[in-house]
């Protein structure tokens, strides 16, 4: 009786794990399908079914290459890529290519594939991403650059106008990037999709073998538990990296405190954070801009400062909101400071917030990055005691 109860409990836990994996896969907006070595569909989520215009019964065990030909006029290079992937087994091979559909409103898709190996068996994961808007934006941006280059000799077009156009384009880029981070943070990364698909298949196999008495259920359950735990950690890490939800939920001070703690844990450096006289709510562009500048400054500390101590200060004062990130690391000569994309990005973030940004450094004396957002951009003045201090 005890063995029977244990078996039932294991089966329940396996079903729960399977339902968890299937539920997450079904809610991923990225269309994905799991294909067996005969190139027939074993599992597909709602997004894939909607993209193919087919129901569950129509897709189950259907040849994925025949479906692609009928739905998107796509057979090659998909068939060749899948066959190469199948031949390679789980040797780490993957593929990615773009395909544009025909018709009055053509769409561009990015198709990716990789191999999965749950419990020894090999399956292929296929994902399809609609990148039509991204490609259209790139073409528009290229057209704008070509137009600006063609009009450059015209006396009616001044250098200031060109700079304004470039800044506006950069502003749109930053805005779209933040929107994309928020979107992706609510979804799941390709890597998570792969692991979930593998988990779904493995749980099904363990259930089947357990019913037939061909497997030790406890060993299978332990693998599933470990996989679910790793998935939970991956989802938390990816979501945290892409968009700090504490900005929306608890405010910029809590978000920066979390960033400081994570940096200290990951980089092995002592980080002191303090915040005082900060309004409870800041406009989203200001809060996000401050967070991204701090993120980039800490990234530079990790790359260039060496093992050091870091102080992060967020404070409301007469001139506005001051964010300061200071380290006591290697430093550099200001005349020779590198002007890479990181610094350019921080400057553009500051400009979008109507803020001032300064970088001070001396060899052997560390580096200090300071940004001050005026109150007119922050939308309020602080009141009351310090909001937090750690």
C-alpha positions in Angstrom: 0.0 0.0 0.0 2.8 2.4 0.9 4.5 1.7 -2.5 1.2 2.3 -4.3 0.7 5.6 -2.4 4.2 6.7 -3.3 3.7 5.8 -6.9 0.4 7.8 -7.0 2.1 10.8 -5.3 5.0 10.6 -7.9 2.5 10.5 -10.7 0.7 13.5 -9.4 3.9 15.5 -9.1 4.9 14.5 -12.6 1.5 15.6 -13.9 1.8 18.9 -12.1 5.3 19.4 -13.6 3.9 18.6 -17.0 1.0 20.9 -16.7 3.3 23.7 -15.5 5.6 23.3 -18.5 2.6 23.0 -20.9 0.9 26.0 -19.4 4.0 28.2 -19.7 4.7 27.0 -23.3 1.1 27.7 -24.3 1.3 31.3 -23.0 4.6 32.2 -24.7 3.8 34.7 -27.5 6.7 33.3 -29.6 5.3 30.6 -31.9 7.1 27.3 -31.2 6.8 23.7 -32.1 8.6 20.5 -31.0 9.3 18.2 -33.9 10.4 14.5 -33.8 13.1 12.9 -35.9 10.5 12.2 -38.7 10.0 15.9 -38.9 6.5 15.6 -37.6 5.0 18.0 -35.0 4.7 16.5 -31.5 3.9 19.7 -29.6 2.9 23.2 -30.7 1.7 26.2 -28.7 -1.3 28.5 -29.3 0.9 31.1 -31.0 2.2 28.6 -33.5 -1.2 27.3 -34.2 -2.5 30.8 -34.8 0.4 31.6 -37.1 -0.2 28.4 -39.1 -4.0 28.9 -39.1 -4.6 25.4 -37.9 -6.0 23.7 -34.8 -4.4 21.2 -32.5 -5.9 18.1 -34.3 -4.7 19.5 -37.7 -1.1 19.9 -36.4 -0.5 16.8 -34.4 1.8 14.4 -36.2 1.7 16.6 -39.3 4.9 17.1 -41.3 6.3 20.5 -40.4 7.8 21.0 -43.8 4.5 20.3 -45.5 2.8 22.7 -43.1 5.5 25.4 -43.8 5.0 25.0 -47.5 1.3 25.3 -47.3 1.1 28.1 -44.7 4.1 30.3 -45.7 5.3 29.0 -49.0 8.4 27.9 -47.1 10.0 24.5 -47.7 13.7 25.4 -48.4 15.9 26.0 -46.6 13.8 24.8 -43.7 13.9 21.1 -44.8 17.6 21.2 -45.4 18.3 22.9 -42.0 16.1 20.5 -40.1 17.7 17.5 -41.8 21.2 18.7 -40.9 20.0 19.3 -37.4 18.6 15.8 -37.2 21.8 14.3 -38.5 23.9 16.2 -36.0 21.7 15.0 -33.1 22.3 16.9 -29.9 25.7 18.1 -30.9 25.0 21.8 -30.1 24.1 22.6 -33.7 21.4 25.2 -34.4 20.2 27.4 -37.3 18.6 30.7 -37.9 17.4 32.3 -41.1 14.9 34.9 -42.3 11.9 34.3 -44.6 9.6 36.9 -46.2 6.0 35.9 -47.2 4.3 36.8 -50.4 1.2 38.9 -50.9 -0.1 42.4 -50.5 1.2 42.7 -47.0 4.3 40.6 -46.8 5.8 39.7 -43.4 9.3 38.8 -42.4 9.9 35.9 -40.0 13.1 34.8 -38.3 13.1 31.0 -38.0 15.3 29.3 -35.5 15.9 25.6 -34.7 17.9 23.6 -32.2 18.1 20.1 -30.9 16.6 18.9 -27.5 17.6 15.7 -25.8 15.2 14.9 -22.9 16.1 11.6 -21.2 18.2 10.4 -24.2 15.8 11.0 -27.0 16.4 13.7 -29.6 13.8 16.2 -30.7 14.0 19.4 -32.6 12.6 22.8 -31.4 11.4 25.2 -34.0 10.6 28.9 -33.2 9.2 31.6 -35.5 9.5 35.3 -34.7 7.7 38.0 -36.5 10.4 40.7 -37.2 8.4 42.7 -39.8 8.3 45.9 -37.7 12.0 45.6 -36.9 13.0 45.3 -40.6 10.7 48.1 -41.6 12.2 50.4 -38.9 15.7 49.5 -40.2 14.7 50.4 -43.7 13.1 53.7 -42.6 16.2 54.5 -40.6 18.5 53.8 -43.6 16.2 55.9 -45.8 16.5 58.8 -43.4 20.3 58.6 -43.3 20.5 58.5 -47.0 18.1 61.4 -47.3 20.1 63.4 -44.8 23.3 62.6 -46.7 21.8 63.7 -49.9 20.5 67.0 -48.4 23.7 67.8 -46.6 25.1 70.2 -49.2 21.8 72.2 -49.2 22.3 75.6 -47.5 18.8 75.3 -46.0 19.8 72.4 -43.9 22.0 73.4 -40.9 24.2 71.2 -38.7 21.8 71.9 -35.8 18.9 70.4 -37.7 20.9 67.3 -38.5 21.8 66.9 -34.9 18.2 67.3 -33.8 17.1 64.7 -36.3 19.8 62.3 -35.1 18.8 62.9 -31.5 15.1 62.3 -32.3 16.1 59.1 -34.0 18.2 58.1 -31.0 15.3 59.0 -28.6 12.9 56.8 -30.6 15.5 54.0 -30.5 15.9 54.2 -26.7 12.1 54.3 -26.2 11.6 51.3 -28.4 14.4 49.4 -26.6 12.7 50.0 -23.2 9.3 49.0 -24.6 10.9 45.8 -26.0 12.6 45.0 -22.7 9.3 45.3 -20.9 7.6 43.1 -23.4 10.3 40.4 -23.4 10.5 40.5 -19.6 6.9 39.4 -19.5 7.6 36.6 -22.0 10.2 33.9 -22.1 13.5 33.6 -23.7 14.3 31.1 -26.4 16.5 29.2 -24.0 13.6 28.9 -21.5 11.3 27.7 -24.3 13.8 24.9 -25.1 14.1 23.8 -21.5 10.3 23.8 -21.1 9.7 21.8 -24.2 12.3 19.3 -23.1 10.7 19.1 -19.7 7.3 18.6 -21.2 8.6 15.7 -23.3 10.6 14.1 -20.4 7.7 14.2 -18.0 5.5 12.5 -20.7 8.2 9.8 -21.1 8.6 9.2 -17.4 4.8 8.9 -17.0 4.6 6.3 -19.8 7.5 4.3 -18.5 6.3 4.4 -14.9 2.9 3.1 -15.9 4.7 0.3 -17.7 7.1 -0.4 -14.8 10.1 0.4 -17.0 11.6 3.2 -15.0 12.4 4.1 -11.4 10.0 7.0 -10.7 12.0 8.6 -7.9 15.0 9.2 -10.2 12.8 10.7 -12.9 11.0 12.9 -10.4 14.3 14.2 -9.0 15.4 15.2 -12.5 12.1 17.0 -13.1 12.3 18.8 -9.7 15.9 19.9 -10.5 14.8 21.1 -14.0 11.9 23.1 -12.6 14.1 24.8 -10.0 16.6 25.8 -12.7 13.9 27.1 -14.9 12.4 29.2 -12.1 15.9 30.7 -11.5 16.5 31.4 -15.2 13.1 33.1 -15.6 13.8 35.3 -12.5 17.3 36.2 -13.8 16.2 37.0 -17.3 13.2 39.1 -16.2 15.3 40.9 -13.7 18.0 41.7 -16.3 15.6 42.9 -18.9 13.3 45.0 -16.8 13.6 45.9 -13.2 9.9 45.5 -12.1 10.7 47.2 -8.8 10.8 50.5 -10.7 7.1 50.2 -11.4 6.2 48.4 -8.2 8.3 50.1 -5.5 10.0 53.1 -7.2 13.5 54.0 -8.4 15.1 53.9 -4.9 14.1 50.2 -4.3 15.2 49.3 -7.9 18.6 50.8 -7.5 19.0 49.2 -4.1 18.3 45.8 -5.7 20.7 46.6 -8.5 23.5 47.5 -6.0 22.9 44.2 -4.0 22.9 42.1 -7.2 26.2 43.8 -8.4 27.8 43.2 -5.0 26.8 39.6 -5.0 27.8 39.0 -8.6 31.0 41.1 -8.7 32.3 40.4 -5.2 32.8 44.1 -4.5 31.5 46.1 -1.5 28.6 48.4 -2.6 27.1 51.1 -0.4 23.8 52.5 -1.5 21.8 55.5 0.0 18.7 57.4 -1.1 17.1 60.4 0.5 14.4 62.9 -0.2 13.2 61.1 -3.4 9.6 61.6 -4.5 7.5 58.4 -4.2 6.6 58.5 -7.9 8.8 59.7 -10.8 7.8 59.9 -14.4 8.6 56.5 -16.1 11.2 58.0 -18.5 13.1 59.6 -15.6 13.1 56.5 -13.4 14.1 54.2 -16.2 16.8 56.7 -17.4 18.3 56.9 -14.0 18.3 53.1 -13.6 19.9 52.5 -17.0 22.6 55.1 -16.3 23.4 53.4 -13.0 23.4 50.0 -14.8 25.9 51.2 -17.4 28.1 52.9 -14.8 28.3 49.6 -12.8 29.0 47.7 -16.0 32.0 50.0 -16.6 33.2 49.5 -13.0 33.1 45.7 -13.6 35.0 46.0 -16.9 37.6 48.7 -16.1 37.9 49.6 -12.4 39.3 46.3 -11.0 38.2 45.0 -7.6 37.1 48.1 -5.7 34.4 49.7 -3.5 31.4 51.4 -5.0 29.1 54.1 -3.6 25.8 54.9 -5.1 23.9 58.0 -4.0 20.4 59.0 -5.0 19.3 62.3 -3.5 16.8 65.1 -3.9 18.4 68.5 -3.5 17.9 72.1 -4.5 18.9 71.6 -8.1 17.0 68.4 -8.7 17.6 64.7 -8.3 21.2 63.7 -8.1 22.4 60.2 -8.9 26.1 59.5 -8.3 28.1 56.3 -8.8 31.6 56.5 -7.5 34.3 53.8 -7.3 37.8 53.8 -5.9 39.3 51.8 -8.6 42.0 52.3 -11.3 40.6 55.5 -12.8 42.0 57.0 -16.0 43.2 60.3 -17.5 40.3 62.4 -18.6 42.1 63.5 -21.7 42.4 59.9 -22.8 39.0 58.6 -21.7 37.4 56.1 -24.1 34.3 57.4 -25.7 32.4 54.1 -26.4 28.8 53.3 -26.8 28.3 53.0 -23.1 29.2 56.7 -22.4 27.3 57.8 -25.5 24.2 55.9 -24.3 24.5 57.5 -20.8 24.8 61.0 -22.4 21.7 60.4 -24.5 19.7 59.1 -21.6 20.6 62.2 -19.7 19.7 64.5 -22.6 16.3 62.8 -22.9 15.7 63.6 -19.2 16.9 67.2 -19.6 19.6 66.2 -17.2 23.3 67.0 -16.9 25.9 64.3 -16.9 29.5 64.5 -15.8 32.3 62.0 -15.5 35.4 62.7 -13.3 38.4 60.4 -13.0 42.1 60.3 -12.1 44.5 57.4 -12.4 44.6 55.5 -9.2 41.8 57.6 -7.6 38.7 56.0 -9.2 35.8 57.4 -11.3 32.7 59.3 -10.4 29.6 59.5 -12.7 27.1 62.1 -11.7 23.7 62.9 -13.3 21.4 65.6 -12.1 17.7 65.7 -13.3 16.1 69.1 -12.8 12.8 69.2 -10.9 10.9 70.4 -14.0 11.7 67.0 -15.6 11.2 65.0 -12.5 7.7 66.4 -12.2 7.8 67.0 -8.4 9.9 68.1 -5.4 10.7 65.8 -2.5 9.2 66.1 0.8 9.5 64.3 4.1 12.4 62.4 5.6 14.8 60.2 3.5 12.9 57.5 1.7 15.5 54.8 2.3 19.1 54.3 3.3 21.2 51.1 3.3 
